[in-house]
Amino acid sequence: GAVVSQHPSRVICKSGTSVKIECRSLDFQATTMFWYRQFPKQSLMLMATSNEGSKATYEQGVEKDKFLINHASLTLSTLTVTSAHPEDSSFYICSASSVGGDSYEQYFGPGTRLTVT
Amino acid sequence: AQSVSQHNHHVILSEAASLELGCNYSYGGTVNLFWYVQYPGQHLQLLLKYFSGDPLVKGIKGFEAEFIKSKFSFNLRKPSVQWSDTAEYFCAVNSPTSGTYKYIFGTGTRLKVLA
């Protein structure tokens, strides 16, 4: 149980375009989803916390207008990287916490590798 | 501010050697503690977790960790590593009393096991 999927797994886009990454909880309802960014050989950096039906809470230094997060349902959150630039190239990982269960634990998706050319 | 320290950034061991990876956190309240593993090219997998109870926690793949509250530590151990344990290991902490369940991750420890 507690499976989280991400789509796409890899995406290449041109500089200036936008790209959307989906994060889905497949077998549970997630009140809270988290978006992370991982640079090569580094730890995960939390970008934002996404609560279903409300605005995301962004970490300090993360541009909310550049990284748009929508958590429209209890099973889906999306991250849109707007006007992407090469420095946005990274590995983006989402995680989800379940409703009513062991909500202290996050379940991680497989990640999306974004390359901006 | 809360933080998590993993002092060993790179560890190289031979197969069958014993492993201990350090994890220390700074937070005075109630904490939940996690160890995750990330195999090359793969996503994070939970090795084990501690919420309460017995401070010695057993996880998957023969790993265990001990929560020592007085030392603010949650070190990961395995008595005999295998080549397949080559991966990056992350310690994470969250605080259920903080009002948010977001994790604070350590910087990670890259383990290489020589066959």
Interface residues (C-beta under 8 A of the other chain):
Chain A: T32 F34 K41 Q42 S43 L44 L46 T49 I93 S97 S103 Y104 E105 Q106 F108 G109 P110 G111
Chain B: N32 F34 Y36 Q42 H43 L44 Q45 L46 K49 F51 F90 N94 P96 T100 Y101 K102 Y103 F105 G106 T107 G108 R110
